[in-house]
Amino acid sequence: MDIDNEGSLFDEDPGMELARLAQETIESQSETMDVVQARIRCQRVIDLYAQGVIQDARDNFHAALVLLYGELPAHYDLARMFARRGAALGDARSWTVQAMAWDRLLILQRKPQRFGTQIFKRGGTWTLGDVDPHVSDTERALYGVPPLFVQQQRVKQLQRRGNVEE
C-alpha cells in the first residue's frame, strides 16, 4: 500500500475514503476537537475534489459533512456546494448539511443565521444568536431543519444543563 506524506492511502477507494473521513469527523465531535486533524481531513476532501473523484450523492454528502466542520469560509462554501450536489443526486441528508453550512458561513460573516441550526456559547450563555425572521418554518422543513421553536428549546435545555453542571 502506498502512503503519501499526509498518511493517506493512495489505493483506498475515494468513496470509502470519504466515508471514513466523515466518520472520523463525527467521532471527533464527541471528543476534544483536534484542529490539525480537521484541517487535514478538509484538505484531503479538497484534494479529492481537485482529482474529480467526488461524483455520486453519497460521496458529495460525505465531502460536505467533513467540510462542515472546517474553519474557513471556503470550507463552508464548498460544504454547501457538495450538499447541493448531494441533494440534487438524491441524498436527502444533504439538505440539512446545506442549511448548517449556510448558517455557519453567515455566523462567520457576523450575519443572522437563516435556519437557526447553530447553537453556540456567547458570553457564557448558550444561544442561537440572531436568526433571520423572514425564513419560515416551512422553508426550514424543506431543508430538514426543525421549527425554530424546537431549536430555541434545545438552547434552553443546554443552558439548564450548563447551570446544573456549574
C-alpha positions as CSV (number, residue, x, y, z in Angstrom):
1,M,0.0,0.0,0.0
2,D,1.3,3.4,-0.9
3,I,1.1,6.1,1.7
4,D,1.7,9.8,1.0
5,N,3.4,12.2,3.4
6,E,0.0,13.1,4.9
7,G,-0.7,9.5,5.9
8,S,-3.5,8.9,3.3
9,L,-3.7,5.7,1.4
10,F,-3.4,6.2,-2.3
11,D,-5.1,3.0,-3.2
12,E,-8.1,3.5,-0.9
13,D,-11.3,3.8,-3.0
14,P,-12.3,7.5,-2.9
15,G,-15.9,6.7,-1.8
16,M,-14.6,4.6,1.1
17,E,-12.1,7.3,2.0
18,L,-14.8,10.0,2.1
19,A,-17.0,7.8,4.2
20,R,-14.1,7.2,6.6
21,L,-13.2,10.9,6.7
22,A,-16.9,11.7,7.5
23,Q,-17.0,9.1,10.3
24,E,-13.7,10.4,11.8
25,T,-15.2,13.9,11.7
26,I,-18.4,12.8,13.5
27,E,-16.3,10.8,16.1
28,S,-14.1,13.8,16.7
29,Q,-17.1,15.9,17.7
30,S,-17.7,13.8,20.8
31,E,-14.1,14.3,21.9
32,T,-11.9,17.3,22.1
33,M,-11.7,18.6,18.6
34,D,-8.3,18.1,17.0
35,V,-8.0,21.2,14.8
36,V,-4.9,19.8,13.0
37,Q,-6.7,16.6,12.1
38,A,-9.8,18.5,11.0
39,R,-7.6,20.6,8.7
40,I,-6.0,17.5,7.2
41,R,-9.4,15.9,6.6
42,C,-10.7,19.1,4.9
43,Q,-7.6,19.4,2.7
44,R,-8.0,15.7,1.7
45,V,-11.6,16.4,0.6
46,I,-10.3,19.4,-1.4
47,D,-7.6,17.2,-3.0
48,L,-10.2,14.5,-3.9
49,Y,-12.4,17.2,-5.4
50,A,-9.4,18.5,-7.5
51,Q,-9.0,15.0,-8.8
52,G,-12.6,14.9,-9.9
53,V,-13.5,11.7,-7.9
54,I,-16.4,13.1,-5.9
55,Q,-19.2,12.0,-8.1
56,D,-22.2,10.3,-6.5
57,A,-24.8,11.5,-3.9
58,R,-23.1,9.6,-1.1
59,D,-19.7,11.0,-1.8
60,N,-21.0,14.5,-2.1
61,F,-22.8,14.1,1.3
62,H,-19.6,12.8,3.0
63,A,-17.5,15.6,1.5
64,A,-20.0,18.2,2.7
65,L,-20.1,16.7,6.2
66,V,-16.3,16.8,6.5
67,L,-16.1,20.4,5.3
68,L,-19.0,21.5,7.5
69,Y,-16.5,21.1,10.4
70,G,-13.8,23.1,8.8
71,E,-12.9,26.6,9.9
72,L,-12.6,28.7,6.8
73,P,-15.3,30.5,4.8
74,A,-14.1,28.4,1.8
75,H,-14.8,25.2,3.7
76,Y,-18.4,26.3,4.3
77,D,-18.9,27.4,0.7
78,L,-17.6,24.0,-0.5
79,A,-19.7,22.2,2.0
80,R,-22.8,24.0,0.7
81,M,-21.8,23.1,-2.9
82,F,-21.3,19.5,-2.1
83,A,-24.5,19.3,-0.1
84,R,-26.4,20.9,-3.0
85,R,-24.9,18.3,-5.4
86,G,-25.7,15.5,-2.9
87,A,-29.3,16.7,-2.6
88,A,-29.7,17.0,-6.4
89,L,-28.4,13.5,-6.8
90,G,-30.9,12.1,-4.3
91,D,-29.3,12.2,-0.8
92,A,-31.9,13.7,1.4
93,R,-29.5,14.2,4.3
94,S,-27.6,16.7,2.2
95,W,-30.4,19.2,2.6
96,T,-29.8,19.6,6.3
97,V,-26.0,19.8,5.8
98,Q,-26.5,22.5,3.3
99,A,-28.6,24.5,5.8
100,M,-26.0,24.0,8.5
101,A,-23.1,25.1,6.3
102,W,-25.1,28.2,5.2
103,D,-25.7,29.1,8.8
104,R,-22.0,28.6,9.8
105,L,-20.9,30.8,6.9
106,L,-23.4,33.6,7.9
107,I,-22.3,33.4,11.6
108,L,-18.6,33.7,10.5
109,Q,-19.7,36.8,8.5
110,R,-21.4,38.2,11.6
111,K,-24.8,37.9,9.9
112,P,-28.1,36.3,11.2
113,Q,-28.5,32.6,10.6
114,R,-31.1,31.6,8.0
115,F,-32.3,28.4,9.6
116,G,-31.2,28.5,13.3
117,T,-29.1,25.3,13.1
118,Q,-26.1,26.6,15.0
119,I,-26.1,26.7,18.8
120,F,-23.1,28.3,20.4
121,K,-21.9,30.0,23.6
122,R,-21.8,33.8,23.7
123,G,-20.6,35.3,27.0
124,G,-21.0,32.0,28.8
125,T,-24.7,31.6,27.6
126,W,-25.9,29.2,25.0
127,T,-27.7,30.9,22.1
128,L,-28.8,30.7,18.5
129,G,-27.7,34.2,18.1
130,D,-29.6,36.2,15.6
131,V,-31.9,34.3,13.2
132,D,-33.4,35.8,10.0
133,P,-37.1,36.4,10.9
134,H,-38.1,36.1,7.3
135,V,-37.2,32.4,7.0
136,S,-40.3,30.4,7.8
137,D,-40.6,27.0,9.5
138,T,-41.9,25.7,6.2
139,E,-38.6,26.7,4.5
140,R,-36.7,25.1,7.4
141,A,-38.7,21.9,6.9
142,L,-37.7,21.8,3.2
143,Y,-34.1,21.6,4.4
144,G,-34.9,19.0,7.0
145,V,-34.4,21.5,9.9
146,P,-36.8,21.5,12.9
147,P,-39.0,24.6,13.5
148,L,-37.3,27.5,15.2
149,F,-39.1,27.0,18.5
150,V,-37.6,23.5,18.7
151,Q,-34.1,24.9,18.3
152,Q,-34.9,27.5,20.9
153,Q,-36.0,24.7,23.3
154,R,-32.6,23.0,22.6
155,V,-30.9,26.2,23.6
156,K,-32.9,26.3,26.9
157,Q,-32.0,22.6,27.6
158,L,-28.3,23.2,27.1
159,Q,-28.5,26.3,29.3
160,R,-30.2,24.3,32.1
161,R,-27.6,21.5,31.8
162,G,-24.9,24.1,32.0
163,N,-26.3,25.7,35.1
164,V,-26.6,22.3,36.8
165,E,-23.0,21.3,35.9
166,E,-21.5,24.6,37.2
